[in-house]
Amino acid sequence: MKDVVLINPNYVKAEKNYDINFHLAVQRYPPLHLAYLASSLEEANISVAIIDAAALNLSDDETVKLLKRYKPRFVGIYVNSFFLPVVYNLIQKIRSSIDCTIIVGGPHITYQPNSIIKLGADFGFSGESENAFKEFLNGNKKNETPGLIYKNSNYVKINNPEYIKDLDSLPFPARHLLPNEKYYNPFFNGKITTMITSRGCPFDCIFCARVVKRRYREVSVERVMDEIEHIVNMGFGYVQMQDDTFSINKRRIEKICKEVIKRGFDINWGCETRADSLDRKLIDLMKRAGCTNVQFGVESGSERVRNKIIRKNLSTAAIKKATKDLKEAGIETTAYFMFGHPTETYYEMKKTVEFAMSLNLDYLDFHLSVPIPGSRLFKIACKENKITENIWDDVILGEQIPIYVPDGVTLEQMVDLQKKAYIQFYFNIPMLIKILKTTKDFHDLSLKIKTGLIVLKNKCL
């Protein structure tokens, strides 16, 4: 028996009406947020298990069957806006089979707390809940639990969320509770994991809706070294740094890299950052410390869209220089692009594709802009009457995820451009061989094939 079981839903197998994001074909990372939550519970002597249904490729019925073995009093489910119907269906299955308290959390719940009613959950948590969740389970009063969302008569009560100032106070994520052999990426053909060295981001891109926006905090260099040593001792050969902007504090990253080199850690790693927070000296140092890949957001090939609309404040020159320096240093590059920003024209979208192809990237992602709750894009889309305030309640019950389509452009044009861009970049023999080399088992192979067919059928999002 377990007091708590935390679930990462199977958004691949369970979804029926939504297309698989292209990058899922080449990478799957552990749910670090759940691992942090689990380790905090273990520290409080609360027994906990994690079911990563996505990594284990479990159906809802299979997830519930496994859940029954644990006989939990509480079930926690991570909620992402993109997979609301998946969570809704899973909760219905749990309700019909198990007597337990269901708690939901994640970015969607933070910005749309009323969703706990539509989803059928008992409680929700907003913000960072490692401390608050264990306090609640240990009997803390509802009105005194930070970030708790609960029903009070005919409305939802929302307590002020907690943001953890001292990240060093958190225990290492409970990686021992995860199916670590099921995670993969194209950068390392072995045992991989994830970690963070900071939380929050000081920037405010139009499409972003993180659990924590702008409250940037750092893990101490000493603590980062301790966790890397812990990861190495667990047998991992690669770690993906999942900071929102890894190298925003260049001096700190220099210290981390120098310590990794000094201590002789045999570990490869990658990170996501901004192109303008890199320079050649830092890139060379990162390479020496084991960095094999860097991902960064470009979003648009138009500086007008990128900086005046998205407010990314990132020059084309900085993107070109970072890409060139990374390639020369032998570090693989991935960039993210988006179609569908306010006032963006079809011509500017085509220019984005041309710019992406000119950068000599190793991997890239093209997305269609989604007005996620908590983002500035959501507010703009509502103001322009492109969506309603309660559109995501409809998504819970099976309506299509809303895409922001600027005036003068059609959704069909955007999807067609996205499809052609993916085909141009990925559907060639060298790239297909490169992707297939990361395949670990039949499930991974079938996912890659399914994703390819989705792209060819003009249904990628």
N, C-alpha and C positions, 0 to 999 in steps of 0.2 A: 504493500500500500504506500501511497505518496500523499502528502498534504496538498501538494500543488503539481499540476502538469501544465507546462507551457507549450503552446502549439504554433508552429509556423505552417500555415495551411498550404496545401498543394494547389497552387494557382495555375499549374500547367495541366494536370490531369483533370481537376475538378471543373475548370472553366469550359464553357460551351459556346458562349456568344462573343467572346473577346479573343482577339488575336494575340499570339505570343510575341513578346518583345524580342527583337532580333538578337540582342546580345545574350539571351538565355541559352542560345544554341552553343555558345563558346565558353560560357563561364557560369559557375554556380558557387556562391560563397556562403559560409555559415551565417546563421542569424545572430550576429554579435549582440544585438540589443537583448535577445532572450538569454544569451549566455551570461551577460552582465547581471540581468535580473536574477537568474538562477544562483549565481555565486553569492549575491547579497542575501538570498534566502537561506542558502546553506550556512552562511556565516552566522545567521540567527537561529541555527538548528531547526530549520523548517525543511522537511524532506521534499525534494523536488525532482522532477524528470522533465526532459525536453523531447517532444516529438517533432522532428523536422520532416513533416509529411511530404514537402516538396523534394527534398533530397532522397527520401526513401521511396518516392513515387507511390504514395498510398492514396487510395480513393477515400472518400468520406467514410464509407462503411468500414474500411480497413483501419482508418484512424480511430473511429469509435471503438472498434473491437480491441485495439491496443490500449485505448484509454480505459476500458473496462477492467483490464488486468491491474491497473494502478489504483483503481477505486479512489480517485482523488476527491477531496472536499471542495477544492477550487480548481478551475481551469482558466488559464490566461491565454488569450489569442491576440496575436499581432495583426493590426488592421492597416492596410495600405489602401488608399483611395481607388487604385486601379483594380483591385480584386474584391470589392465589396460583396458582389453576389456570391463569391466563393465562401467568404466568412459567414454570410447569412445562411447559406445552405448547410454549412458545417454545424452552425449553432442549432439549427432545426433538428439535425440528426442527433446531436448530443442531448438535446432536450427530451427527445422521444425515447432515449435509452438509459440515461444516467441522471441520477439525482445529485446535482452539484451546483455550486455558485459559479457563474460565468462572468469573467472580467475581461474587458477589451482595452487595448491601448495602442499607441502609435500616432503618427502624424495626423491621420484623418480624424481620430477621436479628439485630439488636442484642439483642432480648429472647428470641428462640427460635433460637439459633445452630445447634442440631441440624437445623434445616430444610434446611441445605445438602445433607444426605444425601438427603432425600426429593425435593428439587428437582432433584438431579442435578448440582449445581455442584461445582467443584473447591475453591474457597475462598470465604470470606465476610469481610466487615469489619463490625465494630460501632463505634458512636460516630462521631466525625468523622474522616474518612479522607483528607482532602486531602493531608496530609503523608505519612501512613503508606503510602498507595497507591503514590505515586511512589517511596518508599524500597523497597517490595517489588519493583516493576518494575525498579528499578536493581540488584537482586541482594541486598537485605537478607535476612539469615537469617530463616527462618520464626519461630523462637522469639524473635527480637529485634524483630519488626515489631508495633508497637502496634495492638491491635484486630483482628489477623488471626485468622480462624477456619479451622482446617484439620483434616484427618483424621489421627489418630495411632494406628496399629494399629486397634483396634476401637472407638475413641471419638473424640469431637471435642475438640480442644484449642482453648482460647479465651484469647488474650493480653489483658492489661488494655488497655482502649481509651484513645485519646488524646482530650483535649478541648483545643481550641486556645484558649489564653488571649488571645493578641494577634491579634484579628481584622483589624487593620490590616496584618498581615504577609501576608495572602492577596491574590493578584492579583484583579482584577475578574473576574467570571464571563465565560466565553467565549461571549458572546451572538452573536458572528459565526459560530458553528458551528450556530446554531439557525434553523429556518424561521420567522423572525419575523413574516412576513405571515400565518401561520396562527393566531395567538393573538388572542383577543378577550374582551371583557367587556361588560356592559350599560352601563358608565359612560363609555365613550369609543369613538367609532366611527372608530378610526384605529390607528396602529401602537403597540402596547403592549408593556411588558416588566415585569419584577419585580426587586426588590432587597431586601436586609435591612440594617438599621442596628443590629441586636443579635441575639444567639442565646440560647436558653434562656428559661425562665419560672420565677419564684420560687413559683408557685402549684402545687397538686397536685390538680386536679379528678379525680374518681373514674374518668372514662372515658379520661383522657389517657395516651398512651404515645409520647412524642416520643423521637427519637434522643438528645436532650439534655434532661433534665428538671432544672429548678431551678438549673442552673449558668448564671446570667444574666451575659452579657458584652456590652459595647457597642463599636461601631465609633466612632472619634473623629468629632467634628463635621467636622473638616477633611477627613477621608477620605470622609465621606458627601457633602460638597460636591463633591469631586473626581469621585466616581462619578456623581452627578447630572449634572454637566457632561459627563462621558463619554457618558451616556445621551442627553442633549440633542443632542450632536454626532453621534450615530449616527442621529438622525432620529426618535426615539421621542417621541410626544406625551403618553404616559401611563405612569406606573410604579405598580405595586401594591407597597406596602411589606409584606413577608411576615414581619415580626417577629411572634412569638407574642403579645406585648403591647406595641404600639408606643409608647404614651404613658405607660408606667409611671414614667418619669423625666420629669416635666413640664418641669422647668427645661431639660433637654437638648433636648427637642422644641421648646421656645420658641427656643432658640439656632439650631436647624436651620431653623425657619420664617423667622426673621429674616434668616438668611444667604441663603436662597432668594430672599426679597424684595429684599434688598440687591443681590444679583448679577443680578437680573432674569431668572432662568431661566423660560423659557416652557414649563412642564411642568404637566400635571395629575397628581394622584396620589390614592391611597386607602390605607387602612390597616385593620388589625384590632387592636382593643384592648379594654379593659374599660370599661364605662360609668362606673364610679366613678373612673377615671383621667383624666376630662375635666372641664373647667369652661368656662363661657361665654367667659372671656377667652382661653383656649387655643384653643377652637373657632373664634373669630373670627380669631385669628392664623393658624390652619391654613387657613381659607378664603382669606385674603389670599395665602397662600403656594401656593395651587393645589389644595388638598384638595377633592375633589368628592364623596367617599363614605367612610363609616366602617362597619365591620362589628364586631359584638360578640356574645359569647355570653350568652344569657339562660338557656337550658336548660329552666327550669321556671317556670310561673306561681305555683307554691307556694314561699313562702320556706322552709318546712320542708324540702322536697326540695332546693331550690337550695343552702341553707346548711348544714343538718344532715347531709344525705346526700351530696350532691355536694361539699360543703365549698367552695363558690365564694365565700362570704362577700361577697355582693353584694345590697344591699337593693333592694326594688321601687321605692322612692322614687328611688334613684340611676339606675335604668333609665329611669324616666319622665322625670326631669329631663334626662338626657343626650339622649334621643330628641327631646324638645321643643326643647332648645337647638340641636341639630343641624339640625332642620327649619327653625327660625327663621333660622338662619345660611345656609340654602340648600344644605346638605350632605345628600346622599342617605344613607339608612340601610338596613342589612341586619342582621337578627338571626337567631341560630341557636337552635333548640329541640330537645329530645330527649324521647322517651317511653321509659320502661323503666328505672327506677332502683330499687334495693332499697327495699322497703316502700311504694313509690308506688302509689296507688290509681287506679282508672279515673276517679273524680271529679276527682282532682288533674290527671290528663291532660287532661280536658275543660276544666278551669280554665286550663290552659296555652294551649289554643287560644283561649279567650276573651280571655286577657291579650294574646296575640300580635296578635289582631285589633284590640284597643283602642289599640295603640301608634302607629298611623298610619305604619307602616313602608313603605319603597319596595320592599323585597324581604325574603323570609324563607325559611328552610330548616327543615323538620321531619325529624328523623332518629329511627331506632330505635337504642337503645343496644346497642353491640356490645362484648362483653368481649375487647378486644384484648390480646394478650400485652404485659406490661409495665405494664398499668393496674391500679389497685386493684380495679376492677370484675371483672377476670379472676380475681383471687384470691378475691373474694367468691363469684363464680359457681361456682368449683371447690369452695369450702368448703361451699356449699349444695347441691352435687351437681347443679347445673343443667347443667354441662358437665364434661368430663374434661380433665386436664392436656394430653393430646395431641390435643385436638379440632382444632387447626389443621393437624396432619398429615393428618387426614381431609379437611379443606378443600382441601389441595393436590391431593388425588386426586378432587375433584369434589363432596364433600359440601357442603351448604348452610352459608352463614356463620351462626354462632350469634348469636341475638338474646337479650338478657337480658329475660326476662318475669317481672315480680314476681308473687308469690303473689296470688291473687284476681283476676287479669287474664289474658286470653288473647291470644295473638299475633294472632289474627283481629281482636280488638277494637282492638288498637294499630294494625294496618295500615289498618283501616277508618277510624279517626280521623285518621290521617295523610293518607289519600286525600281525605277530606272537607275537611280543612284546606287542602290544596293547591288543590283545586277552588274552594273559597270565595274564596281569595286571588288565584289566578292566572287562572282561567278566566272572564274577562270581557273585553269588547272593548278597553277602554283598555290593560289590562295585556298582552294578546296583541299589540297593535300595538307597544307599547313593547319587548317581547322580540324581535319580528320585525325591528325596526329595527337590531338588532345582528347580523343574519345576514350573513355574508360570502360564502358560496358554497352550492352545492347540498348539500354534505356537512353543513354546519352546519344548513341547513334540515331535512334529513332527520333529523338528530339531535334537533332540537327536536320534530319531529312524532312520532318514535319515543318520546321521553320522555313527551310528552303522552298517547300511547296507553297507555303503561305505567301512568301514574297512573290513567287511566280504567278500566283493567282490574284495578285494585286490587293492583298488584304493586310499588309503589314501596317502596324502602327508604332 
